[in-house]
Amino acid sequence: MSQAVETPPDSQSLGMLRVLPARARPFALLARFDRPIGWWLLFWPGAWAIALAGGVVDRWPLLAWFLLGSIAMRGAGCVYNDIVDRDLDARVARTRSRPLASGAVSLRAAWLWLATLCLIGLVVWVQLGWPSRLVALASLGLVAAYPFMKRITWWPQAWLGLVFAWAAPVAWVEVAGGLTWAGALLYAGAIAWVIGYDTIYALQDVEDDALVGVRSSARRLGARVRGGVGLFYALALAFWAGAFWSIRPDPLAIAALAPAALHLGWQVVTLDRDDGASALARFRSNRTAGLLMFAAAFVVGTTARL
């Protein structure tokens, strides 16, 4: 490390950074530990699957393991993404202060940090049964390919959806013993949700992405971005409704989705594609959307067993 690290303006955990030793701060930033929204978004689909499959009460330690795994693997994904994108990041205003792009962390140190985070993920992985371990391993190819998607497709958000929703089938197989229609529908809905919220996130970089040739769903949708996000959120709710109905065929089960639906609708109605701060706030609000969905999945999954 040869340079002091610059704290990003959208950092959410400045207090945590201040208490860390100076040499550790760039690594915390590299893994985005200062922005917990990322690991919450990675965690929620797995938590939904545990809840809807009826495992919250009997398998509650699994929630803690999935949370730890989400923190570690989200961090590992960010480090890997920055290793691949370090040249692009140096050319974009919002990302040029990242530790690798700025030179605060060397490439060799970044690889070592990535290996450390993966070892933490390995500890979580061995807590699972073999069927769900194999499902988890199947995601590695998707994860490795993701940083390159923005260079070859207008829809890297769809690939991110496959990756960030993967905890759902892993958790479902772990609790239910195999992937059922309900688990598959839950996963499909989570993919659509990820595409929607990451399109909102990508609005912050539309101008810079156009300058450096990076593709995104936000650029592709252009002036129709609000309608596009609304469509993906509607698909997410439709798939989730199908998953709930598969578990408990009762209109009340579908009604449990109402709070999450209202929240997602608020995001769409109030979204301003020309206001980066507004887009960031709505993106981050998906932590609340995930919590509302978890509550609905817990109610349906628990009452279906009664």
Buried (B, 14 or more C-beta within 10 A) or exposed (E): BEEEBBEBEBBBEEEBBEEBEEEEBBBBBBBBBBBBBBBBBBBBBBBBBBBBBBBBEEBEEBBEBBBBBBBBBBBBBBBBBBBBBBEBBBBBEBBBBBBBBBBBBBEEBBEEBBEBBBEBBEEBBEBBEEBBBEBBEEBEEBBEEBBEBBEEBBBBBBBBBBBBBBBBBBBBBBBBEEBBEBBBBBBBBBBBBBBBBBBBBBBBBBEBBEEBEBBBBBBBBEEEBBEBBBBBBBBBBBBBBBBBBBBBEBEEBBBBBEBBBEBBBBBBEEBEBEEBEBBBBBBBBBBBBBBBBBBBBBBBBBBBEE
